[in-house]
Amino acid sequence: MKVLIYPSHNDSFSLVILESLALGTPVVAYDIPGPKSVFSDVPDVLFVREFDVRGLALAVVRILDNYDHYLGLIYSEKLLSFIRLHTSWDLVTKQVINLIKESVVR
């Protein structure tokens, strides 16, 4: 059994969270805007209030106590589709092009 504890206070799109999910590892993280905006609909990512260390620990215990449930979610089609979408180099390329275009327009 394993759980990634991700106590970051500053992040945007977290590749660490995405890679953990791709490897079948549930995640507990602070509810900072970046990761929360990307992963809030992913059932294997639990968010707790920022700086709530006890909340992180309790969320880890919740996952470990219900590990079979979370393991089943890891292999859900919803999560697998999410992972496929966010690991597509075509999508990454389009996003980089859009960022370049946006910065040129400014």
C-alpha positions in Angstrom: 0.0 0.0 0.0 1.2 3.5 -0.8 0.0 7.1 -0.9 1.7 10.2 -2.1 1.7 13.0 0.4 2.1 16.2 -1.6 2.4 19.2 0.9 3.2 21.8 -1.7 2.3 25.4 -1.0 2.9 26.7 -4.5 2.2 24.8 -7.7 0.3 24.9 -11.0 -0.2 21.7 -13.0 1.6 19.1 -10.9 3.4 16.5 -12.9 4.2 14.7 -9.6 0.5 14.2 -8.9 -0.1 13.1 -12.5 2.8 10.6 -12.5 1.7 9.2 -9.1 -1.8 8.6 -10.5 -0.4 7.0 -13.6 1.6 4.6 -11.4 -1.5 3.7 -9.4 -0.8 5.7 -6.3 -3.5 7.8 -4.6 -2.6 11.4 -3.6 -3.2 13.6 -0.6 -2.4 17.3 -1.2 -3.1 20.8 0.0 -6.1 22.5 -1.6 -4.0 25.2 -3.3 -5.4 26.7 -6.5 -3.2 25.1 -9.2 -3.6 21.4 -8.3 -7.1 21.8 -7.1 -8.2 23.4 -10.4 -6.7 20.5 -12.3 -7.3 17.5 -10.1 -10.5 18.3 -8.1 -12.6 15.9 -10.1 -10.1 13.1 -9.8 -11.4 10.7 -7.0 -7.9 9.4 -6.1 -6.7 12.9 -5.1 -7.9 14.0 -1.7 -7.4 17.7 -0.8 -7.1 19.2 2.7 -6.8 22.8 3.8 -3.3 24.3 3.3 -1.1 23.9 6.4 -3.4 21.3 7.9 -0.8 18.7 8.7 -3.2 16.7 10.8 -5.7 16.7 7.9 -3.0 15.3 5.6 -2.4 12.5 8.1 -6.1 11.7 8.5 -6.6 11.7 4.7 -3.7 9.2 4.4 -5.3 7.0 7.0 -8.7 7.2 5.2 -7.0 6.0 2.0 -5.1 3.2 3.7 -8.3 2.1 5.6 -10.2 1.9 2.3 -7.3 1.0 0.0 -9.2 -1.5 -2.1 -11.8 1.2 -2.8 -9.1 3.7 -3.9 -7.3 1.1 -5.9 -10.5 0.4 -7.8 -10.8 4.1 -8.6 -7.2 4.2 -9.9 -8.3 1.9 -12.7 -11.5 3.6 -13.6 -12.1 4.7 -17.1 -12.6 8.3 -16.0 -9.1 8.4 -14.5 -7.4 6.6 -17.3 -9.0 9.1 -19.8 -7.8 12.0 -17.7 -4.3 10.5 -17.7 -4.3 9.9 -21.4 -5.5 13.5 -22.1 -2.9 15.1 -19.9 0.0 13.0 -21.1 -0.6 13.7 -24.8 2.4 15.4 -26.4 0.0 16.8 -29.0 -1.9 18.5 -26.2 1.3 19.8 -24.5 2.5 21.2 -27.9 -0.8 23.0 -28.4 -0.7 24.4 -24.9 2.9 25.7 -25.4 1.9 27.3 -28.8 -1.0 29.0 -27.1 1.2 30.3 -24.3 3.6 31.7 -26.8 0.8 33.3 -28.8 -0.7 34.9 -25.7 2.7 36.3 -24.6 3.3 37.8 -28.1 -0.2 39.5 -28.1 0.5 41.2 -24.8 
